[in-house]
Amino acid sequence: MENTNKIPRWDVSSIYPGIDSDEYRQALKDYESAMDDVTSLLDTADSLTKTANDSFDFATWLSKYLECKNKVHYLSRTLHAFAYILYSTDTTNTAYLNNITAVEKMGLKVEQQDIRFSRLLLAHQTSLPDFYKRFADYSEYKYLLEQTIEDTRHQMSSAEENLASDLNLTGGSAWGMLHEQIISNLADENGRTFNELRNLAYDPDPKVRKEAWKKEKELLAQNRIPFAASLNNLKGQTVTLNRRRNYGTALERSLNANRMSKKTLDALIGALEDSLPMWRKYFNAKASYLRKHSLTASETAGTDKDPGLAFYDLFAPLSASSDASGESLLEKKWSFEQARDYVLSEYKSFSDDMYEFAKNAFDNKWIDAEVRAGKVGGAYDEDFPKGHQSRILSNFTGAFSDIITLAHELGHAYHFSCMKGKPPVFYDYPMTLAESASTFAETITKQDMIAACSGNDRLCILDLDLQDASQIFVDILCRYYFENAVFNEREKSELNADDFCRLMLDAQEKTYGSGLNGERHEYMWAVKSHYYSPDLDFYNFPYAFGQLFSAALYMRFKKEGSEFAKTYREILSQTGNLSCEELCAKAGFDITTKEFWKGGMELYEKEVEAFCSEK
């Protein structure tokens, strides 16, 4: 058994020994060869379409194309994921940086092939009924092929799309990488990294939280010009391309990518807006508690005149009482091994299948949890078709919230494990559905803890769940408002740091409102990396989708018991080839109504009432 104080780094050798290995070089050659096979098929189809369109057996050709495309997707996803996980743990490593750039350049060919295929599919769409009849094994591709046809209607010419892909490497993608490099290497005068300062938002000492908040904003302000230039230019690129692709808004493009209708989004946003008074009630109650117990460094937060929380107290831990062993589960500093055992016990409470999966991930060193300079902040899961395995990055400090993060990211990886045996092209399920499994894992963990705790520990775990849920429902609504405003203004003019700060404070007022006092965070636009990706516009509302959808799944689990585990696995296995509405309908949910989403919010309404009555 490993040293209990040791926080692990992952082992990537079962994917590739390294970027200099013969195995990795061969994979790159295989990738090129597979792309050449696809190009040959596309050339044949183009030729037959022009010279013998009436006699062209498109159905047979399509079956061969999809077989080759799956080979390309297998290698493309594996190589891109491998390049990123290496780079993300050592962002200043020149070899890793060059490698990720090289793999991205190779991927341009795939993008160009996809454009050619989509145009062929549109031209031969009348042949699809014959294709499904003759090649019944491909019937599950129906939704993806129909979505491809719809996407094609939003494409520029082939030459323009190819040029856009080429320019993105030194455009949007480069601006995003600049932001990531600056953030991952920021440090204060004491050598504390930016990620370490961010983690101090959970520190029990109110003075430490406030000082870290001030220092964080100071570091961001010092870099406001490059951050603003990055975001302004990146969003400018998106506005220009969306206009040329005949998207009315960036939101329209995001909904299409998330396989979700505007009707569903409107219902979700409406439910979030209706819940704001409840969340402000929680924020005020927490501010009052912190004031009463001298757990805030704010001079005004939690007073009758200014009842809201200070921004740096959003994640403030409450003063938990000791358990029978003399140590609160919430206040103690957890070793990584203790965190591992806790997550495994929670996964086992749902199903043996989830437990065995998580145990394999820990035992085979799939997790990199050490905090260190040069490593990106936050947490993510990256999945690999090769060996059907995953790797999970986190920044483990020993706080109970880190356990929730591990449960969340392992939930993503479990989701991918449920796709085993499916064609690789189905591994790209939308963010809306991708967040359901991870949030479900969180919900199990938190709800079990709430049920197991009593007294002040119960109050603390209620707060932990509510503070996380408030980020999903309130802060994500804030980000949604912010990004909407950014796109609206960017279509008219250039934006600078002052503009982004103004729009962020406006969004915070619309959502948090009286839930916050005057000590806010106008630089949150410089913190969230999702704003800086050209492919992740409106990245965050899928988390709200996943949170409420998982709440509905959890309630069904509590009703059906262990038998639900099979249904749950089946739902996850179909997320790659159905729309959100179709998949949820199979689970018995109509997500196009606000009533559905408000029903999921009932779980948190009960928690807010319990928190307010017990505080």
N, C-alpha and C positions, 0 to 999 in steps of 0.2 A: 504493500500500500504506500502511496506517495505521502510525503511530508504534508501534514494537515495545514501548514502555513503557506505552502507553495501554491501560487496562483498560476494556472497552466498557460502555456502557449500551445497553439495547435500543431499537429503533425500533418504535413501535406504530402508526404512521400507516397501515399497510396494513390494519389492523383497523378503527380509527376515528381521525380526526384529533385527537379530544379529546372530553371530555364536553360541551363547549359547541358542538360542530360540528353543522351541519344533518344530516349523515349519521347521527350518533349519535342525535339527537332523532328522526329518521325511524325508526331501528331500534327505539326505544322504542315509537313509535306502531304499528309493524308487529307488535311483540310483543303489545301490547294487542289489536290486531285479530285476530291468530291465536288468542289466548286466547278472544276473543269467539266465534270460529267453533267452537271446541271446546265452549264453554258451550252454544251453540245446538244442537249435536249431542247433547250430554248431556241437554238439556231435552227434545228430541224423543224420545230413547230412554226417558227416565223416563215421558213421557206415553204412549207406545205400550205400554210394559211394564204400565202400570196399566189402559189401556183396551182394548188389542187384543193381549195377550201372545201368544196362539196364532198370530196372523197376522203378528206382527212379524218382518220379515226381518232378523234380527240379524246374519247373515253379511255382508250388503251394508252394513249400518250400520257394522259393525266395520272393514271395508275403508276406508270414508270417514274414520272416526275415526282410524285409524292414519296415514293420509295427513296429516291436519291435525295430529296429535300430533307428527309428525316436523318439521313447520314450527315448532311451538312449541319443541320441544327444540333445534332449530338456533339459534333466537334466544335462548332462555333460557341455554343453555350459553355462547354467545358473549358475551352481555351480563354474566353473572355473572363469567365469567373476566376480562373486560376491567376490570370494576369492581375486582376483587381485585388484579390486577397493578399497577394504578395506586396503590391504597391501600398495598400491601405494600412499595413503595419509598419511601413518604412517609406514614408512619402518623399524623402529626400534621396533615396537610393537611385542613382542615375541609371543603373542597369534595369531596375524594375520600371522606372519611368519610360525608358526607351522601349521596353518590352510591351508595356500596355499600349503605347502609341503604335507600335508595329502591328499588334493584334487588331487594334481599332482600324488601322488602314486596310488590313486584310478583310475586315468586316464590311468595308465599303462595297466590295464586290458582291457580297450577299445582298446588301440593300439594293444594288443595281439590278441583280437578278430578280429580286422580289418585285421590283417595279415592272420589269419585262413580263414576269409571270402574271401579274395582276391585270395587265393590259390584254394578254392572251385569254385569260379567264373571262374577262368582260366580253371580249369578242366572240367567245364560244359558249356563253352561258346557257344557250338553248340546248347544248349537248349534256348538261348536267343530269337531267332526269334519266337519260340513257346510261350515264356513268354510274349512278346509284343503283340502277337496275342490274347492270352487268357485273359490277364490282361491289357487291353488297358489304364486303368487309370495310369499305370506305364510307359507309353511311354516316358514321359518327363525325365525319369531317364536314357535314352539311352546313352547320352554323359558321364554322371558320371560313369556308369558301364563300358563303353569302356575305360575310363581313368583309372579306377581301374585295369582293365586287363593289360593295358600298364605299370602302376606302379608296378604290380606284377613281371614283367620281370626284375625289378631292386631291387628285394628283396633278402636278404640273406636267409639262412634256418630259420625256425621258431625259433629254439633255439637261433640262433645268433641274430635275430631281438629282441627277448625278452630280451636277455642279454644286447643288446645295449640300449634298453629303460630303463632298470634298472640302468645301469651305467651312463646314461645321467643325472640322478638326482644329482650325486656327481661329474659329469664331466662338460659337456658344460653348462648345466643349472645352475650349482653352480658357475661356473666362471662368467657367465652373471649376476647373482645376486650379486656377490661380487662387480663387477663394478658399478652396480646400487646403492648399499648401500654406497660405497665410494663417488660417485658423489652427491648423495642426502644429504650427511652430511658434505660436504666440506664447509668451511667458512673462510673468511679472518680475520685479526686481529681486524677488526671493527665489526665482527659478521655478515657481509653480506654473505648470502648463495651463493653457486656457481650459482644457478639459477638467483639470483638477479644480480650477476655480468654479467651473460650472457645477461640479459635484458638491461643492460646499453649500449649495442651496439646500441640501438636506442635513447640514450640520446642526446639532442640537444647541450650539451656542449662538444666540441671536446676533451678537456683535460680529462673530465670524461671518454669518450669512450676509449681513449688511455690508461689511467691508469687502467681501468677495463680489457682491453685486456692484459696488462702486468701482472696484478694480476691473471687473469684466467690462463695464461700460466705458471705462477709461481706455482700455486696450482697443476696444472696437472703434472708439472715436478717433484714436490715433491712426487707424487704418480706414477711415470712412471714405476717403477719396477712391482708393482702388476697389473697395467693396461696392460703392455706388456705381463706379464705372462698369464693373463686372455685371451688376444686376441690370443697369440701364441698357447696356449693349446687348445682353443676352435676351432680355424681354423685347428689345427692338427687333432683333432677328426673328423672334417668334411672331411678332405682329406682322412683319413683312411677309414671311412665309405663309402664315394663315390667310392673309389677304389674297396671295397668289393661288392658294389652294381652295379658295372659295369657302372657307369657314367663316361663319358670321362672327364668331368669337373664339377665343382660346378655350373657353369652357365647353363649347360644342365639340372641339377636338378631344378634350379630356374625357367627356362622356362617352364618346365613340370608343376611345381606347379602353375605357373601363367597362364596356359592354353594358351600359346603363342608360335608361331613358331620362329625358329632362323631367318627365312626370314623376319619376321615382326620386330624383334629386330634389325637386320642389317639395315633395312630401317630407323628405328627410330634413331639409333646411327649415321648413315650417315647424316641424317638431322640435328642432333645436332652439329656434327662436322662442317658441312657447315655453321652453324649459328654463329660460334665462332667469326669471324671478326666483325660481327654486334654487338655482346655483348661487345667485347673489345672497340668498338667505343663508346658505351654507358658508360662503366666504365671510359674511358678517359675523356669524356664530363662531367661526374659527378665530377671527380677529379679536372678538370679545374674550374668548378663552385664553388666547396668548397674552392679552392685556392683563387679565385677572391673575394669571400665574407668572407674570413678569418674564414672559418668553419671547418678547419682541424688543428690538432696539429702536423701533419707530416711536416718535414723540406723539403722533396723532392717531395711528391705526387702532381701531377697536374702541374709539371713544364715541360718545353720543354725537359729537359734532362731525366726526369723520369715521364712520363705522367700518369702512372697508379695510381689507388686508393691504399691507405693503407688498409690492411685487416680490421682494426677496423673502417673504414669509409664506408664499404659496405652497412651498414644500416643507415648511417648518414642521419637524416632528413634535408631537405633543409629549408631555411628561408622563411616560409610562411607568406603572408600578411594577415591582418585581414579582416574578412568579414564585412558586413554592421552592424552587431551587435557588432563589435569590437573584435571578437575572431575568429581565423581561426579554421575550423572544424578539421584540421589536427594537429594543434599545441596544442589545448586545452587538458586538462586532463579530460577524459570522466569518468563519474560515470558509474557504472554497469547498472543502470536503463536506462541511455541514450544509452548505447551500445545495450541493449535489444531492445529498441524502434527502433533504427536504423536498426538492423538486421531484425526485424519483417517487417518494411516498405519495405526493399529490397526483402524479400521473397514474400511479397504480390504483388510486381510489376511483379512477374512471374506467381504466381497462388494462389488462395485462399486456395488450398489444402496444399501447402508448408507453407503458413502463419499460418493456423490453427494448423499444426503439431508443428511448432516452438513455437507458443504461449503456447501450452500444455506443451512443454518441460520446458519453463521458469516457468510457473504457478505451475507445479508440482515438482519443485526443482530437476531437472535432472542434474543440472550443479554445479560442484565444481570449483570455479574460484579463491579462495583465495590463495595467495602466503604464504607459511609457511615452517618452517624447517621440515625435514623428509618426505616431499611430493616430488614425482618425478617431474622433470622438463618437459617442453614442453606441449603438449596437445594430447589427444586421445579421441576416442569414443568407448564405450564398449556396446554391444547389448545383450539383454536378451530375450530368447524365452518366459520365464515366464512373462505373461502380455504383451508380445511383446512391450517392452519398452527399453530405452537406458539410459546411464549415460555418461556425458561429463566432462572430466577434462581439465582445462586450468590454466594458471597462469596470472591472469588479473592485469595489472598495470595502466590501464587508457590510454594507447597509442592507436592511431587509428589502429595500426597493431593488437591489441587484438580483435578488432571488426571483422577484417578479419578472425582471428583464430576461433572466435565463429561461424561465417558464415560457415567456412570450416567444423568444427566438427559437426555442426548441419546438414550439407549436408550429412555426413556419416550416421547420425541417420535417416534422411529422407529416404535415400536409403533403410535402413533396414525396415522402415515402409512400403515401397512399396512391401516388400516381405511377408507381412501379408497374411496368408492363404496358403502359400507355405509349403511344408514339411520341417521340421527343417534341414534335411541334405543339403538343398539348401542354407542355410544361410552362408555357407563357400565359398563365391565367391572370386576369386583371387584378389590380390592387384591391378593388372592392371585396372580391372573394378571397384574395390572398391574406387579408387581415382577419378573416373570420376564425381560422384555426388557432392563430397565435393569441387572439383575444379570448377565445374560449378557454385556452389553457390558463390564461391569467385569471379568468372568472372562477374556474374551479379552485385555484390556489387561494384566492382572496376569500371566497365564500366559505370554504372549509375553515379558514383561520377565524373568520367572524363567528362562526358557529362554535368553535372550540374555545374562544376567549371569553373572559368575563371582566367586569369592573373597568378599570382604566385601560387595561390592555385592549378590551373590546372597543372602547372609544377610539383608541389609537389606530386600530386596524380599520375601523369605519372611516376614519380620516384618511388613511392611506388609500383606501379604495376610492373615496370621493375626490381626493386631490388628483388621482390619476384619471378618473372618469371626467372630471371637470376640464382637464387638459384635452381630452378627446372631444367633448361636447362644446365647451366654451372657447378654449384657445384655438381649436381647429376652425370653429366658426369665425373667430377673429382673423385667422390666416386666410380664410375664404374671402371675407370682406376686403382684407388688405390686397390680396392678389387681384380681385376684381377691380379695385380702385387703381392699382398699378397699371393694369392693361388698358383701362379706360383713359387714363392720363397719358400713357406712353404712346397711344395712337395719335395724340395731338402734339406732343412735344417731348424733348429730352428731360430726364429726371436726374436730380442730384441728391446728395445725402440728406439735405434739409427736406426735400420732398418725401423721401422714403420715411424719415422720422415722423413727419406730419401725418402721413397716411397710416403709419403704424399706430400712433397715439389715437387717431380717429377710430380705427378699428377696435382698439382696446376699450375705448369709451362706449362704443355701440354694443359690445358684448359683455365685458366685465362690469362696466358702468359703476354703480355704487358699491360693487363687490371689491373694488380696489380703492385705496386712498390716492393721494397725489404722487406717491413714490412709485413710478411705473418704469417701463423699459422701452424707450423709443428706438433702441437699436436691435430689437429682436429680428428685424429683417436681415441683419448681418450675421445672425447666429445660425438660422435654419438653412442647412445645405440644400434642401429640396428646392428652394427658390432658384438655385444656381445651376439647375440641370435643364438643358433645352428639351428634354423628353419627359419632364415631370411637372408640367403646369397643373395647378390645382391638385397637387399630389396628396393633400391631407384629408379631403372629405371622405375618401374610402375608409379611413380609420374610424370615422363616426359610423359609417355603414357597418363595418365589421364589429364595432362595439355593441351596437344595438341588435344586430343579427345574432351575435354570439350570446347575448342575454336571452334571446328567444330560444336558441338551441339549448342553453343551460336549463331553462325552465322545463323544456321538454325532457331533458335528461333526468331531472328530479322527479318527473312524473312517471317516466317509463323505466327508470333504473338501468341496470347494466345492459339490457337488451338494446338500448339506444346506441351503444358503441358501434354496432354493425351498421346501423343507419347513418351514423355520423361519418364513418369511414367511406361509405358509398357516396355520400354528398360530396366529400372532399375529392373523391376520385373523378367526379364529373365536372369539376370547376374549369377544366381546360377547353371544353367543347360546347358550353351553353352560355346564354346570356344570364345576367343576374336575375332577371325576372323569371326566366324559365327554370333556373336551378332552384330558386326560392319557392316557386310554385310547387315543385316536386316535394319540397319539405313542408308544404301546406301553408305557405305564407304569401300574402298579397302585399308586396312592398311598394306598390304604387299609391297606397293610401297613407295619409298622415296618421291615421288611427293605429296602423301596425307599428310605426316607429314610436308613437306615444306609449303604446303597450309595453315596449321594451324599456322605456324610461321609468316605468313603475318600480322596477327593481331599485333604482337610485332614489326615487322619491321616498321610498320606505327607509332607505339608509339616511337620507337627509333628516327625516323626522326623528329617527333614532338618535342621530348625532346631536341634534338640537335639544332633545329631551334629556340626554345623558350627560351633556357637557357641564 
